[in-house]
Every structure is written in C-alpha cells, then in structure tokens.
Amino acid sequence: MYLVQDKGGAIALMLAALVFLGTWPAIMNFLEQRGRKLQHTYLDYSITNLLVAIVFALTFGQFGHSDDGQPNFLTQLGQDNGPSVAFALAGGLVLSVGNLACQYAWPFVGLSATEVISASITVVIGSTMNYFLDGRINRAEVLFPGVACFLIAVCLGSALHKSNDKDIKRKLQLALKEQGSTEELKTRPAVGAAEPSELESGVNVPTTETKTVIGSAEFLKQLEDKRAVKVGSANYLFGLSIVLVAGLCFSLFSPAFNLATNDQWNSLKPNVPHLVVYTAFFYFSIAAFVFGFGINLLFLYRPAMGLPKSSFPAYVADWNGRPWALLAGVLCGCGNGFQFMGGQAAGYAAADAVQALPLVSTFWGILIFGEYHRSSRKTYVLLVSMLVMFIAAVAILMSSSGHRKS
C-alpha cells in the first residue's frame, strides 16, 4: 500500500486537503442559494463521498507491498479489529452530524462565519486531544500558539458576523424607507442608519444600479427570494447555536480516527495489527454515509425548519445542480482522505491545520456569494483581522509537524 513517510509529503497533502475542504462547502452553499432543496443536495453529496473512500481503499490501500504488521485493505476486513472499527465508525458519525449542522447553519450565519467558528472550535479542542494521543510528537511550543490563533479567530469570526448582520439590516431598513419616501431619503439618512462613509447601503447609488450591485439591499432581497431556506430576520443566537453544535462534532472526529489507526488505549487483542489509514477511512465513511443518507431520506418527508416536503422520486428526478452536488462529495472525500494520510505521518494535531479551510471558503463567499460587499468599515477591519489570524495559524500548525515512529 502507499504510505506517506516524510514531512514534506505530509504537508503537501495537508495543503491539498485545505483547498478541497474549503471548496466543497461553497458548492453546497451555492446550490442552496439558488433554491435546490438541502435534502437533495446532501443525498447526492453522500454518495460520491462514500465512493471516494472505496476508491482510496482499493487503490492506495491495496496495491503494493504489505506484511503482517501493515496488511492491505482486503486482508484487514477479516481481522478481529472491532474496537478500532468502532472508533472509526464513531468518527464518521460525528463528522456527518457536523456537516449536516453546517448545511443548515449557512443560510443563517453565512458561509464564511460558519466555517470560521466551527473550524476554530475544532482546532482548539481537537488539536489538544490529538497532541496527547500522538505521544506529543508535535512541538508544543509551536503547536499551541497556532491553536491560540484559531481561538482568536473564533472571537473575530463571531464579531464579524454580528457586524455584517447589522449592516444587512440597515441596508434593508433604508430600502424600505426609500420605497415609502424616496425624496426624503435623498436629503437625509434614515434614523439609526450608518453614515454613508461607514456603510455603502446601496440606496446611495442610482436606482438603475441597485438591482445589479452586489451587496445592495435589492441584491439581498433577490437572494432571499431564490434561496431554499428563507431565513428572513432570523435570530443570530439560533444560527450561532447550530454552528456551535457543528464545531463540537468536528472537534471529535479526528481524535476518534486517531484512536482507530493507532490504538493508544490498547483496545485490540495482542498481535492484531492496527487499522491502516485506508481501512479506517473506509469504515469512517460508511458511518458518515449511513447517517447522512438516512437522515436526509427522513427529511424528504419530514423536513426541518419548516422547509417544503419532497419525496424520493422527486429527488431522483431533480437534476438541477446534481453534478455540482456530486462534485462536492468528491472534494470532501479527497480532502478527508488527504488529511488522514498526512496526519498519520506527521501527527493529527498538525493535520488539523486543514481546519483553516475558512481561508478558502471566505474567498468563495466573497467572489461568488457577495458576502461582505458594500459593508461598513468595521466589518472590513474584522474580516481582514480574521483572515490574518488564519494565515498565521496554518503556518504555525504546519511548522509543528513531527514524524510518527511506525
């Protein structure tokens, strides 16, 4: 089988995982904002996500040399490694719960803020657990300053969302006042609104441009009309609570996978080899698929958050956006696989650097979804500060990489 042996190869895999894991949420968000049912998107995503794990197992996990200490994938399927399999299944389950929570949080909190807060919680809790599980192979004096950068990013991400949320409400309030009294708004700003120098509301530009200007009140209303989840004036704390659930779930999946592949708690019987990373990834993805596919089948007929009902025949017939949903599953599967391959070589605490995926998600959020366009100066300062913290964190965490002694 193919195993990563050097630190350079592990870091290259982490960087690839960072790009993939930061891109697939943007695709899912793209489909939701254009009206595709969340259940349909997640069902498609689940299928290709599982297929990636199977391909990894039958290629990287099967080809080449193997021995009694590191058997290939098919050999391990018949071994008595139940405790390690249970850890891998648990990891896949909590990851699937976290992904599902994120999908329902994006409409309320926004792509960038959701990824920032959930990923930061993941690193703060998950990296600490992995550091001790890995026998401290990562340099603590480098690792934990990187974790601190993620913790700061949590605070900045939360403040960023609150500031941007206020900006959006002000834009909509100004638009409503303009409809009722256009002439009055031309002479003075609305009460409680941001000054023109602080907030580009969209009503300060000619009417012929507001329909096409990204970030304007008209743009936001058109977006709300098209999207699958109508959030309206949703409570900030409600969306944030969903993100916190996602972050807690994400913080557990990597330590569970670590236990599955390295058996730090000595749960296997004597002379039973540890699960290789590809076998653990296969079981991990099986659990994620069963939960994610099953719960979304249920949501077709009993949807959450007041969404419209659907059916399995309607899902099968819905090809609008399906190629994108399938691509999202491929990217997520490859990203998870590369993260685990890099973590097995350089330590899972260092591999948590891929949780800097909000760097990529924020790029897509700004480029495709118009997030933070025409916002206040305060919002822009918080956005830049947050991104700086993530850039510092990913550099510091990757530089803490160690080398696992097989």
C-alpha positions, 0 to 999 in steps of 0.5 A: 500500500502507499504510505506517506513517510516524510514531512514534506509529503505530509504537508503537501497533502495537508495543503491539498486537503485545505483547498478541497475542504474549503471548496466543497462547502461553497458548492453546497452553499451555492446550490442552496442559494439558488433554491435546490432543496438541502435534502437533495443536495446532501443525498447526492453529496453522500454518495460520491463521498462514500465512493471516494473512500472505496476508491482510496481503499482499493487503490492506495490501500491495496496495491503494493507491498504489505506484511503482517504488521501493515496488511492491505485493505482486503486482508484487514476486513477479516481481522478481529479489529472491532474496537478500532472499527468502532472508533472509526465508525464513531468518527464518521458519525460525528463528522456527518452530524457536523456537516449536516449542522453546517448545511443548515447553519449557512443560510443563517450565519453565512458561509464564511462565519460558519466555517470560521467558528466551527473550524476554530472550535475544532482546532482548539479542542481537537488539536489538544486531544490529538497532541496527547494521543500522538505521544506529543510528537508535535512541538508544543511550543509551536503547536499551541500558539497556532491553536491560540490563533484559531481561538482568536479567530473564533472571537473575530469570526463571531464579531464579524458576523454580528457586524455584517448582520447589522449592516444587512439590516440597515441596508434593508431598513433604508430600502424600505424607507426609500420605497415609502419616501424616496425624496426624503431619503435623498436629503437625509439618512434614515434614523439609526442608519450608518453614515454613508462613509461607514456603510455603502447601503446601496440606496446611495447609488442610482436606482438603475444600479441597485438591482445589479450591485452586489451587496445592495439591499435589492441584491439581498432581497433577490437572494432571499427570494431564490434561496431554499431556506428563507431565513428572513430576520432570523435570530443570530443566537439560533444560527450561532447555536447550530454552528456551535453544535457543528464545531463540537462534532468536528472537534471529535472526529479526528481524535476518534480516527486517531484512536482507530489507526493507532490504538493508544488505549490498547483496545485490540487483542495482542498481535492484531495489527492496527487499522491502516489509514485506508481501512479506517477511512473506509469504515469512517465513511460508511458511518458518515454515509449511513447517517447522512443518507438516512437522515436526509431520506427522513427529511424528504418527508419530514423536513426541518425548519419548516422547509417544503416536503419532497419525496424520493422520486422527486429527488431522483428526478431533480437534476438541477445542480446534481453534478455540482452536488456530486462534485462536492462529495468528491472534494470532501472525500479527497480532502478527508482522505488527504488529511488522514494520510498526512496526519498519520505521518506527521501527527493529527494535531498538525493535520488539523491545520486543514481546519483553516479551510475558512481561508478558502471558503471566505474567498468563495463567499466573497467572489461568488456569494457577495458576502461582505460587499458594500459593508461598513468599515468595521466589518472590513477591519474584522474580516481582514483581522480574521483572515490574518489570524488564519494565515498565521495559524496554518503556518504555525500548525504546519511548522509543528509537524513531527514524524510518527515512529511506525 
